[in-house]
Amino acid sequence: MREKRIISARQALGRKGEEVAVDFLKKQGYRIIKRNYRCRAGEIDIIAKQGSSLAFVEVKTRRSTHFGLPEEAVSYEKKRHLTRVALGYFTHHRIKETKCRFDVVSVVMNENGVKEIRLIKNAFEAVY
């Protein structure tokens, strides 16, 4: 028998933020390839195609900006982690000669829904 997984309020907020981000990205012309891609190196929220570029998208969601903007939570270590996941994706799918970038979607939500959403294209360069 499968155990039911109980998710925390923080995880629920993150999932809701990802849903909002996917809808937003689609309206911006992104074609979603994969959500919550996992490999040995870890996980990335969204892999999408926009034009000829493959975008690896990290979604950061918060209830307020009291402790800073959501995108400020993408640390140097997180950038390294996302770079490793992207390399794992390229290796696993044998992708070569494809333009790629790292984008961040910043979502601020309150009890009424989305308060603010921002897309930061080319948020950072690959970190090795």
N, C-alpha and C positions, 0 to 999 in steps of 0.2 A: 504494500500500500504506500502511495506517495504521501509525504508529509506536506502539509500546507505551509507555505512560507509566509511568515508575518513580516510585513515591511514597515519600516519606521516612517514617521512623518517626513523626515528629511528625504528618504528614498522616494516617497510618494510625490513630494515637491519636485524632485529631480526628474521623475518620469513624466509628470505633467509638463515641466519645462521642455523636455525633449519632444513631446507631442506638439506643443506650441511652435517649437523651432522647426520641426518638419513641415508643418503647414506654412510657416513663414518662408522657409527656403524654397518650397515649391512655387510660391507666388513670386519669388525672385528669379525663377527660371532654372532652379536646380532640379536635377533628376536624382532621386534617392536610389542609391545602389544597395546599401546595406545599413541596417541599424544595429547598434551594439555589437560591432564586429569584435570577435575575440580570437586571440592566437596565443602562443606561448609568451609573447612579450607583454600581453595585457589586453586591454579593451579600449575601443574608441566609440564615441557616441554615434556618429553618422559618417558614412562615406557617400559622397554624391558627385555627380558630374555636372559641370556648368560649362557650356561651350566645349572647348577641347581640353579643359583642365579637370583633373580629379581633385576634389576637395575633401580633406580629412577635417571633420568639424567636431569641435569640442563645445558642449553646451554647458553653460554655467547659469544656475538659477538661484535666486535669493528672494526672500520676502521683503527686504528693504535694503537700502544702501547705507544703513547705519554703520556697518563695519567695512564699507568700501563697495566699489562696483563689482558685480559678479566676475567680469573678465580679469580683474586683478588677482583672482584666485588661481590663475594659470601660472604656476611657478616655473622656475628653471627646470626642476626635477620633472614636473608634469610635461614640459615641452620635450625633454629627453625621452620620457615614456611614450609620448605620442609619436615621436620620430621612429622609435623602435617598432611600434605597432604598424606604422605606415610601411616601413621596410619589410616587415613580416607579410603584409598584404601583397606588396609587389612581388616578393619571393614566391609566396604560395600560389599566386595567380599568374606567375611567369610574365609579368608586365614589364616591358622595356620601352624606353623612349616616349614616355608620357609625362606631360607637364602636370605638376601637382602643387598644392599649396595647403597651408594650415589656416583654417578659418575658425573664429570663435563666435558663437551666438550667445549674447548676454540677455538674460530674461529676468525682469523684476516683476513679481506677482504679489498681489494682495488678496484679501478675501473676496473681492469682486472679480478677480481674474487678472489678466495681463495689464500691468501698469506701464511697462516699458520693455521694448525689445530692440536690440541693436545687433547688427551683423558687422563683424570686423574681418574683412577679407585680408588675406596675407598677414594674419595677426602676428606671426613669427616665422623665422627661418628654421629649417631643420637643425636640431641640436644633437651632436654626437657625443 
